[in-house]
Amino acid sequence: MQKIKTLSHVYVRPEPIMSGASIYLKLHIIASQMERLENTKESCLNKIDMANQRLELLENRYNNLKNLL
């Protein structure tokens, strides 16, 4: 809905009906955004896995040093 303000009134009118081409374009944009989000999600999960592996290595090193003392 679009609001059209005048000095004394506010009119509300529905959005114009989109053509098939603009609907297709919007769907294409949404699909590409979803793909980017999926790639970002995968990248973040990979970084979390790498951080967990580093943490495990540091914990192992710490425990080994602690055992030596």
Predicted model as a PDB file, atoms N, CA, C, CB and O in Angstrom, pLDDT in the B-factor column:
MODEL        1                                                                  
ATOM      1  N   MET A   1       0.826  -1.175   0.000  1.00 62.00           N  
ATOM      2  CA  MET A   1       0.000   0.000   0.000  1.00 62.00           C  
ATOM      3  C   MET A   1       0.883   1.256   0.000  1.00 62.00           C  
ATOM      4  CB  MET A   1      -0.946  -0.011   1.209  1.00 62.00           C  
ATOM      5  O   MET A   1       1.878   1.337   0.719  1.00 62.00           O  
ATOM      6  N   GLN A   2       0.503   2.194  -0.796  1.00 70.00           N  
ATOM      7  CA  GLN A   2       1.213   3.462  -0.864  1.00 70.00           C  
ATOM      8  C   GLN A   2       0.368   4.535  -0.187  1.00 70.00           C  
ATOM      9  CB  GLN A   2       1.530   3.849  -2.337  1.00 70.00           C  
ATOM     10  O   GLN A   2      -0.843   4.611  -0.393  1.00 70.00           O  
ATOM     11  N   LYS A   3       1.026   5.365   0.625  1.00 73.00           N  
ATOM     12  CA  LYS A   3       0.320   6.483   1.256  1.00 73.00           C  
ATOM     13  C   LYS A   3       0.631   7.743   0.472  1.00 73.00           C  
ATOM     14  CB  LYS A   3       0.725   6.644   2.761  1.00 73.00           C  
ATOM     15  O   LYS A   3       1.790   8.059   0.200  1.00 73.00           O  
ATOM     16  N   ILE A   4      -0.417   8.451   0.118  1.00 76.00           N  
ATOM     17  CA  ILE A   4      -0.268   9.711  -0.603  1.00 76.00           C  
ATOM     18  C   ILE A   4      -0.800  10.810   0.323  1.00 76.00           C  
ATOM     19  CB  ILE A   4      -1.036   9.689  -1.999  1.00 76.00           C  
ATOM     20  O   ILE A   4      -1.983  10.834   0.663  1.00 76.00           O  
ATOM     21  N   LYS A   5       0.092  11.712   0.719  1.00 76.00           N  
ATOM     22  CA  LYS A   5      -0.297  12.771   1.657  1.00 76.00           C  
ATOM     23  C   LYS A   5      -0.560  14.065   0.903  1.00 76.00           C  
ATOM     24  CB  LYS A   5       0.797  12.986   2.730  1.00 76.00           C  
ATOM     25  O   LYS A   5       0.213  14.478   0.038  1.00 76.00           O  
ATOM     26  N   THR A   6      -1.663  14.684   1.257  1.00 77.00           N  
ATOM     27  CA  THR A   6      -1.945  16.035   0.778  1.00 77.00           C  
ATOM     28  C   THR A   6      -1.982  16.940   2.008  1.00 77.00           C  
ATOM     29  CB  THR A   6      -3.305  16.101  -0.040  1.00 77.00           C  
ATOM     30  O   THR A   6      -1.709  16.485   3.119  1.00 77.00           O  
ATOM     31  N   LEU A   7      -2.308  18.178   1.824  1.00 74.00           N  
ATOM     32  CA  LEU A   7      -2.350  19.092   2.974  1.00 74.00           C  
ATOM     33  C   LEU A   7      -3.419  18.688   3.984  1.00 74.00           C  
ATOM     34  CB  LEU A   7      -2.604  20.521   2.502  1.00 74.00           C  
ATOM     35  O   LEU A   7      -3.236  18.876   5.187  1.00 74.00           O  
ATOM     36  N   SER A   8      -4.528  18.137   3.510  1.00 79.00           N  
ATOM     37  CA  SER A   8      -5.628  17.852   4.431  1.00 79.00           C  
ATOM     38  C   SER A   8      -5.967  16.369   4.564  1.00 79.00           C  
ATOM     39  CB  SER A   8      -6.844  18.590   3.988  1.00 79.00           C  
ATOM     40  O   SER A   8      -6.664  15.994   5.507  1.00 79.00           O  
ATOM     41  N   HIS A   9      -5.507  15.523   3.665  1.00 78.00           N  
ATOM     42  CA  HIS A   9      -5.887  14.113   3.705  1.00 78.00           C  
ATOM     43  C   HIS A   9      -4.684  13.207   3.444  1.00 78.00           C  
ATOM     44  CB  HIS A   9      -6.989  13.831   2.679  1.00 78.00           C  
ATOM     45  O   HIS A   9      -3.668  13.622   2.888  1.00 78.00           O  
ATOM     46  N   VAL A  10      -4.841  11.960   3.868  1.00 80.00           N  
ATOM     47  CA  VAL A  10      -3.881  10.919   3.507  1.00 80.00           C  
ATOM     48  C   VAL A  10      -4.664   9.847   2.769  1.00 80.00           C  
ATOM     49  CB  VAL A  10      -3.135  10.330   4.775  1.00 80.00           C  
ATOM     50  O   VAL A  10      -5.600   9.264   3.315  1.00 80.00           O  
ATOM     51  N   TYR A  11      -4.285   9.594   1.549  1.00 75.00           N  
ATOM     52  CA  TYR A  11      -4.940   8.576   0.744  1.00 75.00           C  
ATOM     53  C   TYR A  11      -4.070   7.321   0.719  1.00 75.00           C  
ATOM     54  CB  TYR A  11      -5.209   9.093  -0.693  1.00 75.00           C  
ATOM     55  O   TYR A  11      -2.841   7.393   0.703  1.00 75.00           O  
ATOM     56  N   VAL A  12      -4.733   6.191   0.716  1.00 78.00           N  
ATOM     57  CA  VAL A  12      -4.010   4.924   0.633  1.00 78.00           C  
ATOM     58  C   VAL A  12      -4.440   4.253  -0.656  1.00 78.00           C  
ATOM     59  CB  VAL A  12      -4.287   4.003   1.883  1.00 78.00           C  
ATOM     60  O   VAL A  12      -5.630   4.110  -0.936  1.00 78.00           O  
ATOM     61  N   ARG A  13      -3.452   3.845  -1.435  1.00 72.00           N  
ATOM     62  CA  ARG A  13      -3.794   3.129  -2.663  1.00 72.00           C  
ATOM     63  C   ARG A  13      -2.929   1.875  -2.744  1.00 72.00           C  
ATOM     64  CB  ARG A  13      -3.592   4.036  -3.927  1.00 72.00           C  
ATOM     65  O   ARG A  13      -1.790   1.869  -2.275  1.00 72.00           O  
ATOM     66  N   PRO A  14      -3.466   0.825  -3.333  1.00 71.00           N  
ATOM     67  CA  PRO A  14      -2.704  -0.427  -3.416  1.00 71.00           C  
ATOM     68  C   PRO A  14      -1.519  -0.295  -4.360  1.00 71.00           C  
ATOM     69  CB  PRO A  14      -3.607  -1.571  -3.876  1.00 71.00           C  
ATOM     70  O   PRO A  14      -1.494   0.560  -5.245  1.00 71.00           O  
ATOM     71  N   GLU A  15      -0.535  -1.170  -4.144  1.00 70.00           N  
ATOM     72  CA  GLU A  15       0.621  -1.197  -5.042  1.00 70.00           C  
ATOM     73  C   GLU A  15       0.147  -1.574  -6.441  1.00 70.00           C  
ATOM     74  CB  GLU A  15       1.710  -2.199  -4.534  1.00 70.00           C  
ATOM     75  O   GLU A  15      -0.801  -2.345  -6.590  1.00 70.00           O  
ATOM     76  N   PRO A  16       0.798  -1.038  -7.456  1.00 71.00           N  
ATOM     77  CA  PRO A  16       0.418  -1.422  -8.820  1.00 71.00           C  
ATOM     78  C   PRO A  16       0.746  -2.898  -9.075  1.00 71.00           C  
ATOM     79  CB  PRO A  16       1.140  -0.524  -9.858  1.00 71.00           C  
ATOM     80  O   PRO A  16       1.691  -3.445  -8.506  1.00 71.00           O  
ATOM     81  N   ILE A  17      -0.039  -3.515  -9.925  1.00 71.00           N  
ATOM     82  CA  ILE A  17       0.187  -4.913 -10.276  1.00 71.00           C  
ATOM     83  C   ILE A  17       1.463  -5.002 -11.104  1.00 71.00           C  
ATOM     84  CB  ILE A  17      -1.031  -5.507 -11.057  1.00 71.00           C  
ATOM     85  O   ILE A  17       1.654  -4.243 -12.055  1.00 71.00           O  
ATOM     86  N   MET A  18       2.336  -5.940 -10.731  1.00 70.00           N  
ATOM     87  CA  MET A  18       3.618  -6.070 -11.436  1.00 70.00           C  
ATOM     88  C   MET A  18       3.444  -6.904 -12.698  1.00 70.00           C  
ATOM     89  CB  MET A  18       4.687  -6.706 -10.518  1.00 70.00           C  
ATOM     90  O   MET A  18       2.588  -7.786 -12.766  1.00 70.00           O  
ATOM     91  N   SER A  19       4.259  -6.614 -13.677  1.00 75.00           N  
ATOM     92  CA  SER A  19       4.242  -7.396 -14.905  1.00 75.00           C  
ATOM     93  C   SER A  19       4.991  -8.711 -14.675  1.00 75.00           C  
ATOM     94  CB  SER A  19       4.873  -6.595 -16.081  1.00 75.00           C  
ATOM     95  O   SER A  19       5.684  -8.869 -13.670  1.00 75.00           O  
ATOM     96  N   GLY A  20       4.851  -9.629 -15.592  1.00 76.00           N  
ATOM     97  CA  GLY A  20       5.536 -10.913 -15.470  1.00 76.00           C  
ATOM     98  C   GLY A  20       7.044 -10.762 -15.430  1.00 76.00           C  
ATOM     99  O   GLY A  20       7.721 -11.494 -14.707  1.00 76.00           O  
ATOM    100  N   ALA A  21       7.579  -9.823 -16.196  1.00 80.00           N  
ATOM    101  CA  ALA A  21       9.036  -9.621 -16.238  1.00 80.00           C  
ATOM    102  C   ALA A  21       9.548  -9.102 -14.903  1.00 80.00           C  
ATOM    103  CB  ALA A  21       9.417  -8.640 -17.364  1.00 80.00           C  
ATOM    104  O   ALA A  21      10.601  -9.534 -14.434  1.00 80.00           O  
ATOM    105  N   SER A  22       8.812  -8.177 -14.283  1.00 84.00           N  
ATOM    106  CA  SER A  22       9.285  -7.648 -13.009  1.00 84.00           C  
ATOM    107  C   SER A  22       9.151  -8.690 -11.896  1.00 84.00           C  
ATOM    108  CB  SER A  22       8.509  -6.376 -12.641  1.00 84.00           C  
ATOM    109  O   SER A  22       9.964  -8.717 -10.972  1.00 84.00           O  
ATOM    110  N   ILE A  23       8.134  -9.545 -11.978  1.00 84.00           N  
ATOM    111  CA  ILE A  23       8.003 -10.639 -11.006  1.00 84.00           C  
ATOM    112  C   ILE A  23       9.184 -11.593 -11.166  1.00 84.00           C  
ATOM    113  CB  ILE A  23       6.648 -11.402 -11.192  1.00 84.00           C  
ATOM    114  O   ILE A  23       9.790 -12.007 -10.177  1.00 84.00           O  
ATOM    115  N   TYR A  24       9.508 -11.939 -12.401  1.00 87.00           N  
ATOM    116  CA  TYR A  24      10.641 -12.830 -12.659  1.00 87.00           C  
ATOM    117  C   TYR A  24      11.934 -12.217 -12.135  1.00 87.00           C  
ATOM    118  CB  TYR A  24      10.766 -13.127 -14.166  1.00 87.00           C  
ATOM    119  O   TYR A  24      12.757 -12.911 -11.538  1.00 87.00           O  
ATOM    120  N   LEU A  25      12.114 -10.908 -12.358  1.00 89.00           N  
ATOM    121  CA  LEU A  25      13.315 -10.228 -11.890  1.00 89.00           C  
ATOM    122  C   LEU A  25      13.392 -10.244 -10.363  1.00 89.00           C  
ATOM    123  CB  LEU A  25      13.347  -8.785 -12.407  1.00 89.00           C  
ATOM    124  O   LEU A  25      14.459 -10.496  -9.803  1.00 89.00           O  
ATOM    125  N   LYS A  26      12.277  -9.977  -9.687  1.00 87.00           N  
ATOM    126  CA  LYS A  26      12.267 -10.014  -8.225  1.00 87.00           C  
ATOM    127  C   LYS A  26      12.596 -11.417  -7.725  1.00 87.00           C  
ATOM    128  CB  LYS A  26      10.898  -9.559  -7.680  1.00 87.00           C  
ATOM    129  O   LYS A  26      13.368 -11.569  -6.779  1.00 87.00           O  
ATOM    130  N   LEU A  27      12.024 -12.434  -8.344  1.00 91.00           N  
ATOM    131  CA  LEU A  27      12.314 -13.815  -7.942  1.00 91.00           C  
ATOM    132  C   LEU A  27      13.783 -14.147  -8.157  1.00 91.00           C  
ATOM    133  CB  LEU A  27      11.433 -14.799  -8.724  1.00 91.00           C  
ATOM    134  O   LEU A  27      14.398 -14.822  -7.332  1.00 91.00           O  
ATOM    135  N   HIS A  28      14.340 -13.674  -9.258  1.00 92.00           N  
ATOM    136  CA  HIS A  28      15.757 -13.909  -9.546  1.00 92.00           C  
ATOM    137  C   HIS A  28      16.633 -13.231  -8.492  1.00 92.00           C  
ATOM    138  CB  HIS A  28      16.119 -13.393 -10.960  1.00 92.00           C  
ATOM    139  O   HIS A  28      17.610 -13.821  -8.031  1.00 92.00           O  
ATOM    140  N   ILE A  29      16.296 -12.008  -8.110  1.00 93.00           N  
ATOM    141  CA  ILE A  29      17.053 -11.289  -7.082  1.00 93.00           C  
ATOM    142  C   ILE A  29      16.965 -12.021  -5.751  1.00 93.00           C  
ATOM    143  CB  ILE A  29      16.535  -9.845  -6.930  1.00 93.00           C  
ATOM    144  O   ILE A  29      17.972 -12.179  -5.060  1.00 93.00           O  
ATOM    145  N   ILE A  30      15.774 -12.467  -5.389  1.00 93.00           N  
ATOM    146  CA  ILE A  30      15.602 -13.198  -4.131  1.00 93.00           C  
ATOM    147  C   ILE A  30      16.398 -14.491  -4.149  1.00 93.00           C  
ATOM    148  CB  ILE A  30      14.118 -13.496  -3.875  1.00 93.00           C  
ATOM    149  O   ILE A  30      17.035 -14.837  -3.154  1.00 93.00           O  
ATOM    150  N   ALA A  31      16.372 -15.210  -5.267  1.00 94.00           N  
ATOM    151  CA  ALA A  31      17.124 -16.466  -5.370  1.00 94.00           C  
ATOM    152  C   ALA A  31      18.621 -16.222  -5.239  1.00 94.00           C  
ATOM    153  CB  ALA A  31      16.823 -17.164  -6.704  1.00 94.00           C  
ATOM    154  O   ALA A  31      19.314 -16.995  -4.578  1.00 94.00           O  
ATOM    155  N   SER A  32      19.128 -15.162  -5.854  1.00 94.00           N  
ATOM    156  CA  SER A  32      20.562 -14.882  -5.754  1.00 94.00           C  
ATOM    157  C   SER A  32      20.932 -14.454  -4.342  1.00 94.00           C  
ATOM    158  CB  SER A  32      20.971 -13.796  -6.759  1.00 94.00           C  
ATOM    159  O   SER A  32      22.011 -14.794  -3.857  1.00 94.00           O  
ATOM    160  N   GLN A  33      20.044 -13.707  -3.669  1.00 95.00           N  
ATOM    161  CA  GLN A  33      20.299 -13.340  -2.271  1.00 95.00           C  
ATOM    162  C   GLN A  33      20.330 -14.576  -1.378  1.00 95.00           C  
ATOM    163  CB  GLN A  33      19.231 -12.356  -1.769  1.00 95.00           C  
ATOM    164  O   GLN A  33      21.168 -14.676  -0.483  1.00 95.00           O  
ATOM    165  N   MET A  34      19.420 -15.513  -1.620  1.00 95.00           N  
ATOM    166  CA  MET A  34      19.394 -16.753  -0.833  1.00 95.00           C  
ATOM    167  C   MET A  34      20.668 -17.555  -1.055  1.00 95.00           C  
ATOM    168  CB  MET A  34      18.162 -17.604  -1.199  1.00 95.00           C  
ATOM    169  O   MET A  34      21.209 -18.141  -0.117  1.00 95.00           O  
ATOM    170  N   GLU A  35      21.149 -17.580  -2.295  1.00 95.00           N  
ATOM    171  CA  GLU A  35      22.380 -18.306  -2.596  1.00 95.00           C  
ATOM    172  C   GLU A  35      23.570 -17.668  -1.880  1.00 95.00           C  
ATOM    173  CB  GLU A  35      22.626 -18.340  -4.116  1.00 95.00           C  
ATOM    174  O   GLU A  35      24.417 -18.369  -1.326  1.00 95.00           O  
ATOM    175  N   ARG A  36      23.628 -16.337  -1.897  1.00 95.00           N  
ATOM    176  CA  ARG A  36      24.710 -15.640  -1.183  1.00 95.00           C  
ATOM    177  C   ARG A  36      24.655 -15.919   0.312  1.00 95.00           C  
ATOM    178  CB  ARG A  36      24.630 -14.129  -1.432  1.00 95.00           C  
ATOM    179  O   ARG A  36      25.688 -16.136   0.944  1.00 95.00           O  
ATOM    180  N   LEU A  37      23.444 -15.914   0.880  1.00 95.00           N  
ATOM    181  CA  LEU A  37      23.296 -16.204   2.306  1.00 95.00           C  
ATOM    182  C   LEU A  37      23.747 -17.626   2.623  1.00 95.00           C  
ATOM    183  CB  LEU A  37      21.841 -16.000   2.746  1.00 95.00           C  
ATOM    184  O   LEU A  37      24.389 -17.865   3.646  1.00 95.00           O  
ATOM    185  N   GLU A  38      23.411 -18.562   1.751  1.00 95.00           N  
ATOM    186  CA  GLU A  38      23.831 -19.956   1.954  1.00 95.00           C  
ATOM    187  C   GLU A  38      25.352 -20.057   1.914  1.00 95.00           C  
ATOM    188  CB  GLU A  38      23.204 -20.883   0.880  1.00 95.00           C  
ATOM    189  O   GLU A  38      25.950 -20.763   2.726  1.00 95.00           O  
ATOM    190  N   ASN A  39      25.984 -19.348   0.963  1.00 95.00           N  
ATOM    191  CA  ASN A  39      27.448 -19.351   0.878  1.00 95.00           C  
ATOM    192  C   ASN A  39      28.064 -18.724   2.123  1.00 95.00           C  
ATOM    193  CB  ASN A  39      27.919 -18.599  -0.379  1.00 95.00           C  
ATOM    194  O   ASN A  39      29.068 -19.216   2.639  1.00 95.00           O  
ATOM    195  N   THR A  40      27.463 -17.641   2.605  1.00 96.00           N  
ATOM    196  CA  THR A  40      27.957 -16.988   3.818  1.00 96.00           C  
ATOM    197  C   THR A  40      27.824 -17.924   5.010  1.00 96.00           C  
ATOM    198  CB  THR A  40      27.196 -15.673   4.081  1.00 96.00           C  
ATOM    199  O   THR A  40      28.725 -18.013   5.844  1.00 96.00           O  
ATOM    200  N   LYS A  41      26.705 -18.614   5.085  1.00 96.00           N  
ATOM    201  CA  LYS A  41      26.474 -19.572   6.182  1.00 96.00           C  
ATOM    202  C   LYS A  41      27.532 -20.663   6.160  1.00 96.00           C  
ATOM    203  CB  LYS A  41      25.062 -20.199   6.078  1.00 96.00           C  
ATOM    204  O   LYS A  41      28.111 -20.992   7.196  1.00 96.00           O  
ATOM    205  N   GLU A  42      27.786 -21.227   4.980  1.00 96.00           N  
ATOM    206  CA  GLU A  42      28.801 -22.282   4.855  1.00 96.00           C  
ATOM    207  C   GLU A  42      30.171 -21.763   5.248  1.00 96.00           C  
ATOM    208  CB  GLU A  42      28.841 -22.830   3.422  1.00 96.00           C  
ATOM    209  O   GLU A  42      30.923 -22.451   5.939  1.00 96.00           O  
ATOM    210  N   SER A  43      30.499 -20.561   4.817  1.00 96.00           N  
ATOM    211  CA  SER A  43      31.789 -19.963   5.152  1.00 96.00           C  
ATOM    212  C   SER A  43      31.923 -19.782   6.662  1.00 96.00           C  
ATOM    213  CB  SER A  43      31.959 -18.614   4.436  1.00 96.00           C  
ATOM    214  O   SER A  43      32.971 -20.081   7.235  1.00 96.00           O  
ATOM    215  N   CYS A  44      30.865 -19.293   7.304  1.00 97.00           N  
ATOM    216  CA  CYS A  44      30.898 -19.103   8.756  1.00 97.00           C  
ATOM    217  C   CYS A  44      31.045 -20.441   9.480  1.00 97.00           C  
ATOM    218  CB  CYS A  44      29.625 -18.381   9.232  1.00 97.00           C  
ATOM    219  O   CYS A  44      31.807 -20.549  10.441  1.00 97.00           O  
ATOM    220  N   LEU A  45      30.326 -21.444   9.027  1.00 96.00           N  
ATOM    221  CA  LEU A  45      30.434 -22.764   9.661  1.00 96.00           C  
ATOM    222  C   LEU A  45      31.839 -23.333   9.500  1.00 96.00           C  
ATOM    223  CB  LEU A  45      29.401 -23.734   9.062  1.00 96.00           C  
ATOM    224  O   LEU A  45      32.363 -23.958  10.422  1.00 96.00           O  
ATOM    225  N   ASN A  46      32.451 -23.124   8.341  1.00 97.00           N  
ATOM    226  CA  ASN A  46      33.824 -23.580   8.129  1.00 97.00           C  
ATOM    227  C   ASN A  46      34.788 -22.863   9.065  1.00 97.00           C  
ATOM    228  CB  ASN A  46      34.242 -23.359   6.673  1.00 97.00           C  
ATOM    229  O   ASN A  46      35.698 -23.482   9.617  1.00 97.00           O  
ATOM    230  N   LYS A  47      34.592 -21.562   9.244  1.00 97.00           N  
ATOM    231  CA  LYS A  47      35.461 -20.802  10.152  1.00 97.00           C  
ATOM    232  C   LYS A  47      35.293 -21.277  11.593  1.00 97.00           C  
ATOM    233  CB  LYS A  47      35.156 -19.294  10.055  1.00 97.00           C  
ATOM    234  O   LYS A  47      36.268 -21.354  12.340  1.00 97.00           O  
ATOM    235  N   ILE A  48      34.069 -21.592  11.982  1.00 97.00           N  
ATOM    236  CA  ILE A  48      33.821 -22.102  13.330  1.00 97.00           C  
ATOM    237  C   ILE A  48      34.519 -23.444  13.519  1.00 97.00           C  
ATOM    238  CB  ILE A  48      32.305 -22.241  13.594  1.00 97.00           C  
ATOM    239  O   ILE A  48      35.124 -23.689  14.562  1.00 97.00           O  
ATOM    240  N   ASP A  49      34.436 -24.317  12.512  1.00 97.00           N  
ATOM    241  CA  ASP A  49      35.114 -25.620  12.592  1.00 97.00           C  
ATOM    242  C   ASP A  49      36.625 -25.448  12.726  1.00 97.00           C  
ATOM    243  CB  ASP A  49      34.792 -26.471  11.349  1.00 97.00           C  
ATOM    244  O   ASP A  49      37.268 -26.131  13.522  1.00 97.00           O  
ATOM    245  N   MET A  50      37.185 -24.524  11.935  1.00 97.00           N  
ATOM    246  CA  MET A  50      38.630 -24.275  12.016  1.00 97.00           C  
ATOM    247  C   MET A  50      39.008 -23.732  13.390  1.00 97.00           C  
ATOM    248  CB  MET A  50      39.072 -23.289  10.917  1.00 97.00           C  
ATOM    249  O   MET A  50      40.038 -24.117  13.943  1.00 97.00           O  
ATOM    250  N   ALA A  51      38.194 -22.848  13.942  1.00 97.00           N  
ATOM    251  CA  ALA A  51      38.473 -22.287  15.265  1.00 97.00           C  
ATOM    252  C   ALA A  51      38.400 -23.382  16.330  1.00 97.00           C  
ATOM    253  CB  ALA A  51      37.479 -21.147  15.595  1.00 97.00           C  
ATOM    254  O   ALA A  51      39.209 -23.403  17.257  1.00 97.00           O  
ATOM    255  N   ASN A  52      37.436 -24.284  16.198  1.00 97.00           N  
ATOM    256  CA  ASN A  52      37.326 -25.395  17.149  1.00 97.00           C  
ATOM    257  C   ASN A  52      38.552 -26.300  17.075  1.00 97.00           C  
ATOM    258  CB  ASN A  52      36.051 -26.211  16.876  1.00 97.00           C  
ATOM    259  O   ASN A  52      39.048 -26.753  18.107  1.00 97.00           O  
ATOM    260  N   GLN A  53      39.043 -26.565  15.874  1.00 97.00           N  
ATOM    261  CA  GLN A  53      40.245 -27.398  15.723  1.00 97.00           C  
ATOM    262  C   GLN A  53      41.453 -26.713  16.351  1.00 97.00           C  
ATOM    263  CB  GLN A  53      40.521 -27.695  14.231  1.00 97.00           C  
ATOM    264  O   GLN A  53      42.253 -27.360  17.027  1.00 97.00           O  
ATOM    265  N   ARG A  54      41.586 -25.414  16.132  1.00 97.00           N  
ATOM    266  CA  ARG A  54      42.702 -24.669  16.741  1.00 97.00           C  
ATOM    267  C   ARG A  54      42.606 -24.705  18.266  1.00 97.00           C  
ATOM    268  CB  ARG A  54      42.714 -23.200  16.243  1.00 97.00           C  
ATOM    269  O   ARG A  54      43.611 -24.865  18.958  1.00 97.00           O  
ATOM    270  N   LEU A  55      41.396 -24.556  18.771  1.00 97.00           N  
ATOM    271  CA  LEU A  55      41.200 -24.591  20.220  1.00 97.00           C  
ATOM    272  C   LEU A  55      41.591 -25.949  20.784  1.00 97.00           C  
ATOM    273  CB  LEU A  55      39.742 -24.270  20.574  1.00 97.00           C  
ATOM    274  O   LEU A  55      42.232 -26.024  21.833  1.00 97.00           O  
ATOM    275  N   GLU A  56      41.215 -27.014  20.103  1.00 97.00           N  
ATOM    276  CA  GLU A  56      41.591 -28.360  20.554  1.00 97.00           C  
ATOM    277  C   GLU A  56      43.107 -28.525  20.557  1.00 97.00           C  
ATOM    278  CB  GLU A  56      40.944 -29.433  19.656  1.00 97.00           C  
ATOM    279  O   GLU A  56      43.667 -29.100  21.491  1.00 97.00           O  
ATOM    280  N   LEU A  57      43.779 -28.020  19.509  1.00 97.00           N  
ATOM    281  CA  LEU A  57      45.240 -28.106  19.466  1.00 97.00           C  
ATOM    282  C   LEU A  57      45.876 -27.333  20.625  1.00 97.00           C  
ATOM    283  CB  LEU A  57      45.765 -27.570  18.125  1.00 97.00           C  
ATOM    284  O   LEU A  57      46.807 -27.816  21.269  1.00 97.00           O  
ATOM    285  N   LEU A  58      45.362 -26.134  20.877  1.00 97.00           N  
ATOM    286  CA  LEU A  58      45.902 -25.340  21.979  1.00 97.00           C  
ATOM    287  C   LEU A  58      45.653 -26.020  23.327  1.00 97.00           C  
ATOM    288  CB  LEU A  58      45.282 -23.938  21.975  1.00 97.00           C  
ATOM    289  O   LEU A  58      46.518 -25.996  24.203  1.00 97.00           O  
ATOM    290  N   GLU A  59      44.483 -26.620  23.493  1.00 97.00           N  
ATOM    291  CA  GLU A  59      44.197 -27.345  24.734  1.00 97.00           C  
ATOM    292  C   GLU A  59      45.137 -28.530  24.902  1.00 97.00           C  
ATOM    293  CB  GLU A  59      42.739 -27.824  24.754  1.00 97.00           C  
ATOM    294  O   GLU A  59      45.620 -28.792  26.004  1.00 97.00           O  
ATOM    295  N   ASN A  60      45.398 -29.248  23.812  1.00 96.00           N  
ATOM    296  CA  ASN A  60      46.324 -30.389  23.872  1.00 96.00           C  
ATOM    297  C   ASN A  60      47.736 -29.935  24.226  1.00 96.00           C  
ATOM    298  CB  ASN A  60      46.337 -31.141  22.532  1.00 96.00           C  
ATOM    299  O   ASN A  60      48.409 -30.563  25.043  1.00 96.00           O  
ATOM    300  N   ARG A  61      48.186 -28.833  23.604  1.00 96.00           N  
ATOM    301  CA  ARG A  61      49.514 -28.303  23.920  1.00 96.00           C  
ATOM    302  C   ARG A  61      49.596 -27.871  25.380  1.00 96.00           C  
ATOM    303  CB  ARG A  61      49.852 -27.122  23.002  1.00 96.00           C  
ATOM    304  O   ARG A  61      50.584 -28.138  26.065  1.00 96.00           O  
ATOM    305  N   TYR A  62      48.554 -27.205  25.839  1.00 96.00           N  
ATOM    306  CA  TYR A  62      48.516 -26.746  27.222  1.00 96.00           C  
ATOM    307  C   TYR A  62      48.592 -27.936  28.175  1.00 96.00           C  
ATOM    308  CB  TYR A  62      47.240 -25.925  27.486  1.00 96.00           C  
ATOM    309  O   TYR A  62      49.358 -27.917  29.139  1.00 96.00           O  
ATOM    310  N   ASN A  63      47.801 -28.964  27.905  1.00 95.00           N  
ATOM    311  CA  ASN A  63      47.800 -30.154  28.769  1.00 95.00           C  
ATOM    312  C   ASN A  63      49.151 -30.859  28.738  1.00 95.00           C  
ATOM    313  CB  ASN A  63      46.692 -31.129  28.339  1.00 95.00           C  
ATOM    314  O   ASN A  63      49.619 -31.343  29.768  1.00 95.00           O  
ATOM    315  N   ASN A  64      49.784 -30.921  27.564  1.00 95.00           N  
ATOM    316  CA  ASN A  64      51.118 -31.545  27.461  1.00 95.00           C  
ATOM    317  C   ASN A  64      52.144 -30.754  28.270  1.00 95.00           C  
ATOM    318  CB  ASN A  64      51.567 -31.636  25.978  1.00 95.00           C  
ATOM    319  O   ASN A  64      52.963 -31.333  28.983  1.00 95.00           O  
ATOM    320  N   LEU A  65      52.093 -29.432  28.153  1.00 94.00           N  
ATOM    321  CA  LEU A  65      53.042 -28.608  28.928  1.00 94.00           C  
ATOM    322  C   LEU A  65      52.777 -28.730  30.426  1.00 94.00           C  
ATOM    323  CB  LEU A  65      52.951 -27.126  28.499  1.00 94.00           C  
ATOM    324  O   LEU A  65      53.705 -28.771  31.233  1.00 94.00           O  
ATOM    325  N   LYS A  66      51.526 -28.786  30.774  1.00 92.00           N  
ATOM    326  CA  LYS A  66      51.146 -28.905  32.180  1.00 92.00           C  
ATOM    327  C   LYS A  66      51.647 -30.246  32.762  1.00 92.00           C  
ATOM    328  CB  LYS A  66      49.601 -28.786  32.332  1.00 92.00           C  
ATOM    329  O   LYS A  66      52.077 -30.311  33.914  1.00 92.00           O  
ATOM    330  N   ASN A  67      51.584 -31.292  31.958  1.00 92.00           N  
ATOM    331  CA  ASN A  67      52.045 -32.598  32.401  1.00 92.00           C  
ATOM    332  C   ASN A  67      53.565 -32.648  32.550  1.00 92.00           C  
ATOM    333  CB  ASN A  67      51.585 -33.666  31.426  1.00 92.00           C  
ATOM    334  O   ASN A  67      54.095 -33.372  33.393  1.00 92.00           O  
ATOM    335  N   LEU A  68      54.259 -31.862  31.715  1.00 89.00           N  
ATOM    336  CA  LEU A  68      55.717 -31.830  31.806  1.00 89.00           C  
ATOM    337  C   LEU A  68      56.194 -31.154  33.091  1.00 89.00           C  
ATOM    338  CB  LEU A  68      56.299 -31.111  30.596  1.00 89.00           C  
ATOM    339  O   LEU A  68      57.243 -31.502  33.633  1.00 89.00           O  
ATOM    340  N   LEU A  69      55.433 -30.213  33.559  1.00 83.00           N  
ATOM    341  CA  LEU A  69      55.810 -29.488  34.790  1.00 83.00           C  
ATOM    342  C   LEU A  69      55.368 -30.285  35.948  1.00 83.00           C  
ATOM    343  CB  LEU A  69      55.202 -28.074  34.852  1.00 83.00           C  
ATOM    344  O   LEU A  69      55.574 -29.879  37.092  1.00 83.00           O  
TER     345      LEU A  69                                                      
ENDMDL                                                                          
END                                                                             
